[in-house]
Amino acid sequence: MLPSATVIETPRCRLRRITEADIPFAFSSTHHPGFCDGMPWDAPETEDVLRAVQAKNQAEWEAGTGCAFTIETRDGSIRLGRISLRWVEAGTWNLGFWMHPDHQRHGYMTEAVIALTRFAFDRLGATRIRALHADWNLGSRRVLEKAGFQFIEHIPQGFQKHGRWISEDLLVLLNPNSKI
């Protein structure tokens, strides 16, 4: 289990465990037009939905099966987005992330992904980190490629949303110090 005070710092960002105080930020982010189009979930109807998500994230953190972080500026003055890792199977973790639309295209997410993948390899013993994105989401694809992820597979029926299939691409990053 990770200590609850775990913080990861980058040159411009700080990744810290999500708290209930982050809920209004997450709620507002998800209600930007098109924000949830490439995600398997829809914008929550109320902040109470996000309280349940926060409780689930807390339980995963305590069980050692997941860690969700709020990404904010290094001085903590501006919340930027969210990034998380979830355990899949021995040595393999799944990476997910989103950035508030006002802060996209400034390199913050690439910085956060690189820091969190190093953390996963060094502290969680990850040998492989995988990430999926809607195949049309080129911004997410660029972030992953800049962080060293390699394309593995196109999945025509990645997830269903509103009765139709959303195609996804799977990218993977292997631990450079692992002998697999």
C-alpha positions in Angstrom: 0.0 0.0 0.0 1.2 3.5 -0.8 1.3 6.1 1.9 -1.7 8.4 1.5 0.7 11.4 1.4 2.4 10.1 -1.7 3.3 13.0 -4.1 5.1 12.8 -7.4 6.7 16.1 -8.6 7.7 17.1 -12.1 9.4 20.3 -13.2 5.9 22.0 -13.6 3.4 19.7 -11.9 2.6 17.9 -8.7 0.6 14.6 -8.7 -1.1 14.0 -5.4 -3.8 11.6 -4.2 -7.3 12.8 -5.2 -9.5 14.1 -2.4 -13.1 15.1 -2.0 -12.1 18.7 -2.5 -11.2 17.8 -6.2 -14.8 16.8 -7.0 -16.1 20.2 -8.2 -13.1 20.5 -10.5 -13.7 17.0 -11.9 -17.4 17.7 -12.3 -16.8 20.9 -14.2 -14.2 19.3 -16.4 -16.5 16.5 -17.5 -19.2 19.0 -18.6 -17.2 20.6 -21.3 -18.8 19.8 -24.7 -17.2 16.7 -26.2 -15.0 16.0 -23.1 -16.4 12.5 -22.5 -16.8 11.4 -26.1 -13.8 9.1 -26.2 -14.3 7.7 -22.7 -16.4 4.7 -21.7 -18.3 6.9 -19.2 -20.6 9.9 -19.6 -20.4 13.1 -17.6 -21.9 12.6 -14.2 -25.3 14.1 -13.5 -24.4 15.2 -10.0 -21.3 15.6 -7.9 -22.6 12.7 -5.7 -21.7 10.3 -8.6 -18.1 11.5 -8.3 -18.1 11.0 -4.5 -18.7 7.3 -5.3 -15.9 7.3 -7.8 -13.6 9.0 -5.2 -14.5 6.3 -2.6 -13.7 3.6 -5.2 -10.4 5.2 -5.9 -9.6 5.4 -2.2 -10.5 1.7 -1.7 -8.2 0.8 -4.6 -5.4 2.9 -3.2 -5.7 1.2 0.2 -5.9 -2.3 -1.4 -2.8 -1.5 -3.5 -4.7 -2.2 -6.7 -4.9 1.4 -8.0 -3.7 4.9 -7.5 -5.4 8.0 -8.8 -3.8 11.4 -8.7 -4.9 14.9 -9.2 -2.5 16.8 -11.5 -1.9 20.4 -10.4 0.6 23.1 -10.9 3.7 22.5 -8.8 2.6 25.3 -6.4 -0.8 23.7 -6.0 -2.6 26.8 -7.3 -4.3 25.3 -10.4 -5.8 21.8 -10.8 -5.0 20.5 -14.3 -6.3 17.0 -14.7 -6.3 13.4 -13.4 -4.1 10.4 -14.0 -4.4 6.9 -12.6 -2.9 3.4 -12.6 -5.0 0.3 -12.0 -3.6 -3.2 -11.5 -4.5 -5.6 -14.3 -2.4 -8.7 -13.5 1.0 -9.6 -12.2 3.4 -6.8 -13.3 0.8 -5.1 -15.6 -0.9 -1.9 -14.8 -3.4 0.1 -16.9 -2.9 3.9 -17.3 -5.8 6.3 -17.7 -5.7 10.1 -17.8 -7.6 13.3 -18.7 -6.7 17.0 -18.8 -9.1 19.9 -18.3 -9.7 21.4 -21.7 -8.3 24.8 -20.6 -4.9 23.2 -19.9 -4.5 20.8 -22.9 -1.7 21.2 -25.4 0.8 22.6 -22.9 2.8 19.4 -22.3 1.5 18.9 -18.7 0.0 15.5 -19.4 3.2 14.2 -21.1 5.1 15.3 -18.1 2.7 13.6 -15.7 2.6 10.3 -17.7 6.4 10.1 -17.8 6.6 10.7 -14.0 3.8 8.2 -13.2 5.3 5.5 -15.4 8.7 5.9 -13.7 6.9 5.7 -10.4 5.1 2.5 -11.5 8.3 0.9 -12.5 10.3 2.0 -9.5 7.7 1.8 -6.7 5.0 -0.6 -7.9 7.2 -3.2 -9.6 5.4 -2.8 -12.9 7.0 -4.5 -15.8 4.4 -3.4 -18.3 2.0 -0.4 -18.5 -0.8 -0.4 -21.0 -3.1 2.4 -22.1 -6.1 2.5 -24.4 -7.5 5.5 -26.2 -10.3 6.1 -28.7 -8.6 5.7 -32.0 -9.6 9.2 -33.1 -8.1 10.8 -30.0 -4.8 11.9 -31.5 -3.9 14.1 -28.5 -3.9 11.1 -26.2 -2.0 9.1 -28.8 0.7 11.8 -29.0 1.0 12.0 -25.2 1.6 8.2 -25.0 4.1 8.1 -27.9 6.1 11.0 -26.4 6.2 9.0 -23.2 7.7 6.0 -25.0 4.5 3.9 -25.5 4.4 1.7 -28.6 1.3 0.8 -30.6 0.3 -2.8 -30.1 -3.2 -3.3 -31.4 -6.3 -1.6 -33.0 -9.5 -2.8 -31.3 -12.5 -2.2 -33.6 -15.0 -2.9 -30.7 -13.2 -1.3 -27.8 -16.2 -0.2 -25.8 -19.8 0.6 -26.3 -21.2 4.0 -25.9 -24.8 5.1 -26.6 -25.4 1.8 -28.5 -22.4 2.0 -30.8 -18.9 0.7 -30.7 -16.0 3.0 -30.2 -12.7 1.8 -31.7 -9.7 1.9 -29.5 -5.9 1.6 -29.9 -3.8 -0.2 -27.3 -0.3 1.1 -26.6 2.2 -0.4 -24.2 5.3 0.7 -22.3 7.7 -1.9 -21.0 10.0 -1.4 -18.0 13.4 -0.8 -19.5 15.0 -2.5 -16.5 12.8 -5.6 -16.6 13.9 -8.9 -18.2 10.7 -10.0 -19.8 
